[in-house]
Amino acid sequence: MAAIELKNIVKSFGDTAVVKGIDLNIEDGEFVVLVGPSGCGKSTTLRMIAGLEQATSGDIVIGDRVVNDIEPQHRNIAMVFQNYALYPHKSVKENIIFALRRQKVDNQDIERRLTEVSEMLQLEALLDRKPADLSGGQRQRVAMGRAIIREADLFLFDEPLSNLDSKLRSHMRTEIGKIHNKFGRTSVYVTHDQVEAMTLADKVVVLHDGYIAQAGTPMEVYLNPANVFVAQFIGSPSMNIIEGRLFNDYLQVGNYRLPRQQLSNVALQTTINEQGLPVKVGIRPDFFNDSRLFPETDNTFNFNQLQIDLIEPMGFDKEILFNLAGGSVKARLDLRSEFKRGERVDLIVDLSRVLLFDNETDLRL
Ligand SMILES: Nc1ncnc2c1ncn2[C@@H]1O[C@H](COP(=O)(O)OP(=O)(O)OP(=O)(O)O)[C@@H](O)[C@H]1O
């Protein structure tokens, strides 16, 4: 088992810095997901932990050793890649036990571990097949088996599910979660899929352009995003960001005035002049509720008479779009709410769910 510490890690390729100073503590047994848009430095960070890339500066500590100069094969790490990287001419069994043979593990031990892993991943019936004769999901299970059987200190996953169709993806996601619950090994998992991040992680690390935009539990990054980037990256559909103006007693959003004292976390000290302070107002589509179904309370605000521009039925849910403060805003309601396009509706929002961000820096106020 191993904890990991990244201390001010920088990675440049030529003159271009792609990881720009990352500090991160990963606890022993923790499942950490690195998430962020394409090119933000997720894979590069993972590859530095694995030893496949050398950091330009900074230290990587695994357990109690600084591993900067330690070769990948001596870091006791198991890695699962997107493209499986199986040996095509070897059988499933030979693929899974390859590393154990190389480490000269005794045969009885190999057989015991093979039985355990193939049962867990339901690979028993496939052990004699070649990778070419397997489906994508089965190949991914073999790649997982090959990693698990090594009983490594640390598991690294680089977008392991991105080649699978959505049903298999969701199945394998659950399997990976179960395996982690069973073995409790420290794991670092790279994905650009925020559903994987939310469902698997103990800690989500949102990367943006080579920096950590926020690290926290899935619910922290969902409910308390530190900035507009995280607010819009985490959660689907994306959080609405609406123009607003903050005054001493209220927040003006379009024609609506939301009472200031009930808004969450507005610890803003600066005195606000008569023009008000331009702010970005964040409201998740899921936090709008149909006023006919949900009671109003002292903590809710009623955006009354919103005119529906578009309805997108999704089965159980439906997304409705309307104009608010000059922008198109989305709400997600369930099938109990029946509307027609053009109709006017009253939507209520819990004021503690209305988030404010600095207009210039995009940071939470
Ligand atoms: N060997 C390399 N030489 C030069 N540039 C590289 C190299 N490897 C990665 N990069 C660049 O570093 C940046 C970060 O790449 P990285 O693969 O870490 O991103 P990522 O967040 O994993 O993206 P994706 O989700 O697309 O895989 C990208 O702009 C990429 O082009």
The ligand as an SDF file (V2000), in Angstrom:
LIG
                    3D

 31 33  0  0  0  0  0  0  0  0999 V2000
    5.8330   13.8550  -25.7280 N   0  0  0  0  0  0  0  0  0  0  0  0
    5.2510   15.0410  -25.8900 C   0  0  0  0  0  0  0  0  0  0  0  0
    5.8490   16.0280  -26.5820 N   0  0  0  0  0  0  0  0  0  0  0  0
    5.2770   17.2580  -26.7340 C   0  0  0  0  0  0  0  0  0  0  0  0
    4.0740   17.5860  -26.2240 N   0  0  0  0  0  0  0  0  0  0  0  0
    3.4160   16.6520  -25.5250 C   0  0  0  0  0  0  0  0  0  0  0  0
    3.9610   15.3260  -25.3130 C   0  0  0  0  0  0  0  0  0  0  0  0
    3.0710   14.6220  -24.5640 N   0  0  0  0  0  0  0  0  0  0  0  0
    2.0240   15.4540  -24.3290 C   0  0  0  0  0  0  0  0  0  0  0  0
    2.2280   16.6600  -24.8910 N   0  0  0  0  0  0  0  0  0  0  0  0
    1.3230   17.8260  -24.8400 C   0  0  0  0  0  0  0  0  0  0  0  0
    1.0530   18.0970  -23.4830 O   0  0  0  0  0  0  0  0  0  0  0  0
   -0.2840   18.5450  -23.3140 C   0  0  0  0  0  0  0  0  0  0  0  0
   -0.9420   17.6920  -22.2350 C   0  0  0  0  0  0  0  0  0  0  0  0
   -1.0650   16.3840  -22.7250 O   0  0  0  0  0  0  0  0  0  0  0  0
   -1.7730   15.2080  -21.8990 P   0  0  0  0  0  0  0  0  0  0  0  0
   -1.7240   13.9860  -22.7460 O   0  0  0  0  0  0  0  0  0  0  0  0
   -1.1980   15.1560  -20.5430 O   0  0  0  0  0  0  0  0  0  0  0  0
   -3.2590   15.7740  -21.8290 O   0  0  0  0  0  0  0  0  0  0  0  0
   -4.5740   15.0500  -21.3250 P   0  0  0  0  0  0  0  0  0  0  0  0
   -5.1750   15.9710  -20.3390 O   0  0  0  0  0  0  0  0  0  0  0  0
   -4.2710   13.6720  -20.8730 O   0  0  0  0  0  0  0  0  0  0  0  0
   -5.4250   15.0660  -22.6450 O   0  0  0  0  0  0  0  0  0  0  0  0
   -6.3700   13.9220  -23.3210 P   0  0  0  0  0  0  0  0  0  0  0  0
   -7.6350   13.9040  -22.5090 O   0  0  0  0  0  0  0  0  0  0  0  0
   -6.5880   14.4730  -24.6870 O   0  0  0  0  0  0  0  0  0  0  0  0
   -5.6090   12.6310  -23.2880 O   0  0  0  0  0  0  0  0  0  0  0  0
   -0.9500   18.4450  -24.6720 C   0  0  0  0  0  0  0  0  0  0  0  0
   -0.9780   19.7260  -25.2320 O   0  0  0  0  0  0  0  0  0  0  0  0
   -0.0410   17.5210  -25.4390 C   0  0  0  0  0  0  0  0  0  0  0  0
   -0.0650   17.8510  -26.8110 O   0  0  0  0  0  0  0  0  0  0  0  0
  1  2  1  0
  2  3  1  0
  2  7  2  0
  3  4  2  0
  4  5  1  0
  5  6  2  0
  6  7  1  0
  6 10  1  0
  7  8  1  0
  8  9  2  0
  9 10  1  0
 10 11  1  0
 11 12  1  0
 11 30  1  0
 12 13  1  0
 13 14  1  0
 13 28  1  0
 14 15  1  0
 15 16  1  0
 16 17  2  0
 16 18  1  0
 16 19  1  0
 19 20  1  0
 20 21  2  0
 20 22  1  0
 20 23  1  0
 23 24  1  0
 24 25  2  0
 24 26  1  0
 24 27  1  0
 28 29  1  0
 28 30  1  0
 30 31  1  0
M  END
$$$$
